[in-house]
Amino acid sequence: MNGEKGVEDYAYGRAWLELDSTALRRNVEALRRRLPASCKLMPAVKADAYGHGLELIARELQKAGVDAFCVACVQEGIQLRKQGIAGEILVLGYTHPKQFELLNIYRLTQTVIDYDYAKQLNACGKKLHVHIGIDTGMHRLGIRSECLDQVLAVYQMEHLCVDGMFTHLCAADMMAARDISYTDGQAEAFYQLAGQLKERGYPCPKIHMQASYGVFHYPQYAGDYARVGIALYGVLGTKEDTLRWQEELQPVLSLKARIATVRTLYQGESAGYGIQFTAKHDMRIATLAIGYADGLPRTLSSGVGSVLVDGQRAPVVGRICMDQTTVDVSGILHVQAGDEAVLIGHSGSQEISVCDIAAQAGTITNEILSRMGARLERVCL
Ligand SMILES: *Cc1c(COP(=O)(O)O)cnc(C)c1O
């Protein structure tokens, strides 16, 4: 049975993500078109590629010619290396000193998150590649931009090889006058530091400050890399922003689940935990094989959220459980066990986007995506 897929390869059993590799490739191209030729994409594939699945996304990005990535932690970097990713991998966040050797073994580039941290990295005694994080106003990580001496000292550390320097914009998603002036101030502080280094004979190899919103709102701040995350996956933080750029970006992910069973709920009966829902009249309800442990926010319970079945909306009935969710399919004919329900994506002429779910849950798309459950099956189309 050569080449035939085994039962373990079936990925549409219970609840699954479908990844549109064409959409991903188009997003890569759209983002490249927005950037000058000298600025390379350094996609953020942290948090399992924003919930999409690191392996599949990294493989597709590699096919699209991407050769630099950024991740949140050393384990994510190792996972990429084990998958055969050869290019630059920047760890954006904290690595414990006991794990510094892993940076060397797996050729991962570590962010210098402050000056003392640089000293610890250097004390490891192994040659380590770093990008210096510069704090220009987010006040989360990085050496303060006015501390030129500390930056110079990092350059002189014996075991550290400074491949780059970057800052992170913290108000680039909004375009009120206050946000624009804050962002311009961040960029100015960053460029000023880069200029001072150059004057002293330390030209910085690679500089970067744009994430997704930076690319769209501040094209003038393109550096050597653009650390694009959310936009690569075809959406922005909110529905409004996503609609604004929908000509250029296409959502990569759809979330679907099986209908496990369909039954009648008679008038006066209740459904689910906490007896929160009581049927006002006889109705048909379907139980889906997906729950909050799969990343469906529990705040979508009791009619806040809905799913698509056969092109029609089926509101959530009662409380979303850890592994299951019941929906009202009363108005939908011929629904039966084994059918598909769409939680994110298209069904007939209807669509539920991850932006809708984020709005219902009172958060941004990034959070909904990055919390997609590890046990979801994942298929690349
Ligand atoms: C996550 C992250 C990014 C990517 O951000 P998006 O807004 O998703 O594009 C870029 N830079 C840093 C430092 C990050 O932590």
PDBQT file of the ligand as one rigid body, heavy atoms in Angstrom, charges set to zero:
ROOT
HETATM    1  C1  LIG A 401       5.243  39.209  18.542  1.00  0.00    +0.000 C 
HETATM    2  C2  LIG A 401       6.226  40.226  18.157  1.00  0.00    +0.000 A 
HETATM    3  C3  LIG A 401       6.236  40.710  16.832  1.00  0.00    +0.000 A 
HETATM    4  C4  LIG A 401       5.159  40.384  15.826  1.00  0.00    +0.000 C 
HETATM    5  O1  LIG A 401       4.066  41.228  16.099  1.00  0.00    +0.000 OA
HETATM    6  P1  LIG A 401       2.768  41.335  15.172  1.00  0.00    +0.000 P 
HETATM    7  O2  LIG A 401       2.058  42.521  15.702  1.00  0.00    +0.000 OA
HETATM    8  O3  LIG A 401       1.994  40.083  15.361  1.00  0.00    +0.000 OA
HETATM    9  O4  LIG A 401       3.215  41.506  13.781  1.00  0.00    +0.000 OA
HETATM   10  C5  LIG A 401       7.258  41.563  16.486  1.00  0.00    +0.000 A 
HETATM   11  N1  LIG A 401       8.205  41.948  17.384  1.00  0.00    +0.000 NA
HETATM   12  C6  LIG A 401       8.199  41.525  18.662  1.00  0.00    +0.000 A 
HETATM   13  C7  LIG A 401       9.254  41.990  19.580  1.00  0.00    +0.000 C 
HETATM   14  C8  LIG A 401       7.200  40.674  19.099  1.00  0.00    +0.000 A 
HETATM   15  O5  LIG A 401       7.186  40.277  20.366  1.00  0.00    +0.000 OA
ENDROOT
TORSDOF 0
